[in-house]
Amino acid sequence: MYRFLMSRQWVILTLIALLLIPTMIRLGIWQMHRYDERTARNQLVTDALAAEPVPVEKLTAPGHTVTSTERYRTVTAKGRFDTEDEVVVRRRTNSDDEVGYHVLTPFVLDDGKVLLVNRGWIPSDGPSQTAFPKVPAPPSGEVTVEGRLMPDETTAASGIKNLQGLPDRQIMLINSEQQARRLDATVLGGYISQTAPEPKGDTPELLGDPGKEDAALNYAYAIQWWLFAAAVPVGWVVLARREARERAQEAAERSGTTESEPATV
């Protein structure tokens, strides 16, 4: 009855099914790994945002690489803004996906070290992309700033090319080592995204809270792949039984036709 399973067509179909099952199971396992990774990163963000603010020099120092557990931690610093050495970071978007600049201002601490402060986003509505844009001034004199600690930006991590030959006072990446060479100063590792004090007139536009990755989507994908894997043998059995039934029916019809034919002399 199931002799047709040895046909070339069914052997190929069976081999494909046997290949699909472990492949789909493996894809489901990979999606679960992605789910665990994203869940862990989301938890780091939650813990960092919930932690109490600490002085910036407790978490970073010149040459320090900001770790994943230090990222997004709220830090404070006391000093003054150095607007003369202020630069803008090109090709940055705001919450509405409008392209503009981030304003990066050196912040000189009381001990003389420099903290890089991303003061937020401004639009690129100047007369040209080569002219330095009009940037609202920060508070003058000694001030206490608060912000989220961020690691240095690199091309490998961000995908942003560090273009050369840019207009004066414009950069592509926020990198403390590069800024230390430009400023000829002792610069703390990483930088902060300013959260306080809020700017007058709401410009520069402060950066929003870091978004969380959609870990639940990976979980759903994992379940989906495993359901597909379970469906493959079920589908194979259904197809095999259907073909067996159709072949049996065809054989019965041929047999009935033969028996009903009149005998000839």
C-alpha positions as CSV (number, residue, x, y, z in Angstrom):
1,M,0.0,0.0,0.0
2,Y,2.9,2.4,0.8
3,R,5.2,1.0,-1.7
4,F,5.2,4.5,-3.4
5,L,7.3,5.8,-0.6
6,M,10.3,4.3,-2.3
7,S,9.7,6.4,-5.4
8,R,12.2,9.0,-6.3
9,Q,9.7,11.8,-5.6
10,W,8.9,10.6,-2.1
11,V,12.5,9.8,-1.2
12,I,13.5,13.4,-2.1
13,L,10.4,14.8,-0.1
14,T,11.4,12.7,2.9
15,L,15.0,13.8,2.8
16,I,13.9,17.5,2.7
17,A,11.6,16.9,5.6
18,L,14.4,15.3,7.6
19,L,16.6,18.3,6.8
20,L,14.0,20.9,7.7
21,I,13.2,19.5,11.2
22,P,16.6,19.9,12.8
23,T,17.2,23.2,10.9
24,M,14.0,24.7,12.3
25,I,14.7,23.4,15.8
26,R,18.2,25.0,15.6
27,L,16.6,28.3,14.4
28,G,14.3,28.2,17.4
29,I,17.2,27.7,19.8
30,W,19.0,30.6,18.2
31,Q,16.0,32.9,18.6
32,M,15.9,31.9,22.3
33,H,19.5,32.8,22.7
34,R,18.7,36.2,21.1
35,Y,15.8,36.5,23.5
36,D,18.0,35.8,26.5
37,E,20.6,38.3,25.3
38,R,18.1,41.1,24.7
39,T,16.4,40.4,28.0
40,A,19.7,40.7,29.8
41,R,20.5,44.0,28.0
42,N,17.1,45.4,28.8
43,Q,17.7,44.5,32.5
44,L,21.0,46.3,32.4
45,V,19.3,49.4,31.1
46,T,16.6,49.2,33.7
47,D,19.1,48.7,36.5
48,A,21.3,51.6,35.3
49,L,18.4,54.0,35.0
50,A,17.1,53.1,38.5
51,A,20.5,53.5,40.2
52,E,21.2,56.6,42.3
53,P,23.3,59.3,40.6
54,V,27.0,59.2,41.5
55,P,29.9,61.6,40.8
56,V,31.3,60.8,37.3
57,E,34.8,60.2,38.5
58,K,33.6,57.2,40.5
59,L,32.7,55.4,37.3
60,T,35.2,56.7,34.7
61,A,38.7,58.1,34.4
62,P,41.1,59.1,31.6
63,G,41.5,56.2,29.2
64,H,38.7,54.2,30.9
65,T,36.4,52.1,28.7
66,V,32.8,52.4,29.8
67,T,31.4,48.9,30.5
68,S,27.9,47.5,29.8
69,T,27.1,47.7,33.5
70,E,28.2,51.4,33.6
71,R,26.4,52.4,30.5
72,Y,23.3,54.6,31.1
73,R,24.3,55.1,34.8
74,T,23.3,58.6,35.9
75,V,26.4,60.6,37.0
76,T,26.9,64.2,38.2
77,A,29.8,66.6,37.6
78,K,30.6,70.1,38.8
79,G,32.5,72.5,36.7
80,R,32.1,74.9,33.7
81,F,31.3,74.5,30.0
82,D,34.0,75.4,27.5
83,T,32.1,76.7,24.5
84,E,35.2,77.8,22.7
85,D,36.1,74.2,22.0
86,E,32.5,73.1,21.4
87,V,31.9,70.8,18.3
88,V,28.8,69.3,16.6
89,V,28.3,65.7,15.6
90,R,27.0,65.3,12.1
91,R,24.1,63.2,10.9
92,R,22.2,62.7,14.1
93,T,18.4,62.4,14.4
94,N,15.9,63.4,17.0
95,S,12.8,61.6,18.2
96,D,11.0,62.5,15.0
97,D,13.8,61.2,12.8
98,E,14.8,64.7,11.6
99,V,18.4,64.9,10.7
100,G,20.6,67.4,12.5
101,Y,23.5,67.6,14.9
102,H,24.4,66.7,18.5
103,V,26.1,69.4,20.4
104,L,29.3,68.1,22.2
105,T,30.7,70.6,24.7
106,P,33.8,70.0,26.9
107,F,33.0,70.4,30.5
108,V,36.0,71.3,32.7
109,L,35.8,69.8,36.1
110,D,37.1,71.5,39.3
111,D,40.2,69.3,39.2
112,G,41.0,70.4,35.6
113,K,40.0,67.1,33.9
114,V,37.5,67.4,31.0
115,L,34.2,65.6,30.7
116,L,32.6,65.4,27.2
117,V,28.9,66.4,27.4
118,N,26.4,65.7,24.7
119,R,24.0,68.6,25.3
120,G,21.4,67.3,22.8
121,W,20.1,67.7,19.3
122,I,19.7,70.8,17.1
123,P,18.4,71.0,13.5
124,S,20.7,71.4,10.5
125,D,18.8,74.4,9.2
126,G,21.8,76.6,8.7
127,P,22.8,78.2,5.4
128,S,25.0,75.2,4.5
129,Q,26.3,71.9,5.8
130,T,29.8,73.3,6.0
131,A,29.1,76.3,8.2
132,F,29.1,75.8,12.0
133,P,25.4,76.0,13.1
134,K,24.0,78.4,15.6
135,V,24.2,76.6,18.9
136,P,22.3,77.9,22.1
137,A,24.7,78.7,24.8
138,P,24.9,76.5,28.0
139,P,24.7,78.0,31.5
140,S,27.7,80.2,32.2
141,G,30.0,80.0,35.3
142,E,30.2,77.0,37.6
143,V,27.3,74.6,37.3
144,T,26.4,71.0,38.2
145,V,25.4,68.8,35.3
146,E,23.7,65.4,35.3
147,G,23.6,62.8,32.6
148,R,23.7,59.2,31.5
149,L,27.2,57.8,31.1
150,M,27.9,56.5,27.6
151,P,30.9,54.5,26.0
152,D,33.0,56.0,23.3
153,E,31.6,55.7,19.8
154,T,33.5,53.6,17.3
155,T,32.9,52.7,13.7
156,A,32.8,49.0,14.6
157,A,30.1,49.5,17.2
158,S,28.0,52.2,15.5
159,G,28.5,51.6,11.8
160,I,29.2,55.3,11.4
161,K,32.3,56.0,9.3
162,N,34.8,58.4,10.8
163,L,35.1,60.7,7.8
164,Q,38.1,62.9,7.4
165,G,38.3,66.4,6.0
166,L,35.1,67.6,7.7
167,P,34.3,71.3,8.1
168,D,35.8,73.0,11.1
169,R,34.4,72.0,14.5
170,Q,32.4,69.1,13.0
171,I,32.9,65.4,13.9
172,M,31.3,62.1,13.1
173,L,31.9,60.1,16.3
174,I,32.1,61.0,20.0
175,N,35.3,59.5,21.1
176,S,37.2,60.6,24.2
177,E,40.7,59.7,22.9
178,Q,40.2,61.6,19.7
179,Q,38.9,64.6,21.7
180,A,41.8,64.4,24.1
181,R,44.2,64.8,21.2
182,R,42.2,67.7,19.7
183,L,41.9,69.5,23.1
184,D,45.3,68.6,24.3
185,A,43.7,67.9,27.6
186,T,43.0,65.1,30.1
187,V,39.6,63.7,29.1
188,L,37.6,61.2,31.0
189,G,36.7,58.0,29.1
190,G,33.3,58.0,27.4
191,Y,30.9,60.9,27.6
192,I,27.5,61.8,29.1
193,S,24.2,62.6,27.5
194,Q,22.9,65.5,29.5
195,T,19.6,65.2,31.4
196,A,19.9,68.2,33.7
197,P,19.8,71.2,33.9
198,E,17.2,71.5,31.1
199,P,18.2,74.1,28.5
200,K,16.3,77.3,28.2
201,G,13.9,77.4,25.3
202,D,14.1,73.5,25.0
203,T,17.2,73.7,22.7
204,P,19.3,71.8,22.3
205,E,16.7,69.1,22.5
206,L,17.8,66.7,25.3
207,L,18.1,63.1,24.2
208,G,15.3,60.7,25.3
209,D,15.6,57.7,27.5
210,P,17.3,54.7,25.9
211,G,14.9,52.4,24.2
212,K,14.6,48.7,25.1
213,E,14.9,45.9,22.6
214,D,11.9,43.9,21.7
215,A,12.9,40.6,23.3
216,A,9.4,39.2,23.2
217,L,9.6,39.2,19.4
218,N,12.5,36.7,19.5
219,Y,10.6,34.5,22.0
220,A,7.6,34.5,19.6
221,Y,9.9,33.6,16.6
222,A,11.4,30.7,18.6
223,I,7.9,29.2,19.3
224,Q,7.0,29.8,15.6
225,W,10.1,27.8,14.4
226,W,9.4,24.9,16.8
227,L,5.8,24.8,15.7
228,F,7.0,24.6,12.1
229,A,9.3,21.8,13.0
230,A,6.5,19.9,14.6
231,A,4.3,20.5,11.6
232,V,6.7,19.0,9.1
233,P,6.3,15.3,10.2
234,V,2.6,15.9,10.6
235,G,2.3,17.2,7.1
236,W,4.4,14.4,5.8
237,V,2.1,11.8,7.3
238,V,-1.0,13.6,6.0
239,L,0.4,13.7,2.5
240,A,1.5,10.1,2.6
241,R,-1.9,8.9,3.8
242,R,-3.7,11.0,1.2
243,E,-1.6,9.6,-1.6
244,A,-2.1,6.1,-0.3
245,R,-5.9,6.6,-0.2
246,E,-5.9,8.1,-3.7
247,R,-3.9,5.2,-5.1
248,A,-6.1,2.7,-3.4
249,Q,-9.2,4.4,-4.8
250,E,-7.7,4.4,-8.3
251,A,-6.8,0.7,-8.0
252,A,-10.4,-0.1,-6.9
253,E,-11.8,1.9,-9.8
254,R,-9.6,0.0,-12.3
255,S,-10.6,-3.3,-10.8
256,G,-14.3,-2.5,-10.9
257,T,-14.0,-1.4,-14.6
258,T,-12.3,-4.6,-15.5
259,E,-14.9,-6.8,-13.8
260,S,-17.8,-5.0,-15.5
261,E,-16.5,-5.5,-19.1
262,P,-18.6,-8.1,-21.1
263,A,-16.9,-11.3,-22.2
264,T,-16.2,-11.6,-25.9
265,V,-16.5,-14.7,-28.0
